[in-house]
Amino acid sequence: MAERPITIAVDAMGGYNAPNDIIAAVAQASQRGDENVFFSLVGDERVISERLYQTGHNPERIHIVHADSFVEMAEPAGTVLSRESTSVEMTCKLVADGYADAMLTAGNPGAAVLSANKHFSLVPGAHRAALAAVFPTPKTRGPQLDRFSLLLDVGASLRASSEELLDFALMGTAYARIVKGIDEPKVGLLSNSPEPTLGPKEVVGAYQLLQDHPEINFQGMIEGNHIPRGEHDVIVCEGYVGDVTIKLIEGAGDAAMELARSAYERHLHWRLGLRLLSSGLKKIKTAIEFEEYGGAPLLGLDQVMILAHPKSTSRAFSNALRLAIKNVRAELPAAIAGAMTE
């Protein structure tokens, strides 16, 4: 039995490599994969049409929706609230009005979150949405042998109450079960000490809520040095802390490769050693690169929304498209709503 048709609404103008890489990824997706998946490209109709004309694609699976403008990456996020015809605003509206099943953007993250809050609702029981990101670890998990752990919130908001941190743990647990297939995801609460009585009052308060919750496999407080070990499937923190953490992880991969490059150029014996390690270094770089996982879901909303990395290439955006499709097929918002109301 064929799966029901779904449509992914795509902000074609969002991101540093838009619109070319975004359109290229959608064009490629239209020629492969599930034939019951369709795409709405939102942006400047003339520009999108010209790019599609130059790129191989399946016109039966791509629909263009014109938007008069778009939010620049450097613009204040609030711009989106005063200009209703921006590409990110119209992409959200397509989903809210039932013309699409998920939205995807690599554009201004603040503007995307504001648009989502305007057009989408929180699922019952949720106090706030959380942006979830994945990062590579040495350990595999679940039947898919997934190497990525989940970190949330990474910037949907700056601060969070104890109750909201509990929400994030429930959302992350549901996501790890549904999308990653992990039966009992291990949850850690990020703090400055493993002691449950130390740290910000919101984190200390969340510890007890998590400890007492029967649906959460809570492993206790963890410090920053525990993150790379991959011992936890879900790590919960405030948005400000999560945003800093995920960017530090991204930068660590670049720094490691730069150090290796510098060593290669300076000493002959290092050069010989690095040649032997080259395949391993490439694997590390591949694992850390955001292109591998594509995008971050905004959890807790009644619709599927994926924020791709602003520097997304066509390869990264292709992976973000796959993630959006997978989340729709898994009926993620309904599953998270079920976890919250239980």
Order of alpha helices (4+ residues) and beta strands (2+ residues): beta-alpha-beta-alpha-beta-alpha-alpha-beta-alpha-beta-beta-alpha-beta-alpha-beta-beta-alpha-alpha-beta-beta-alpha-alpha
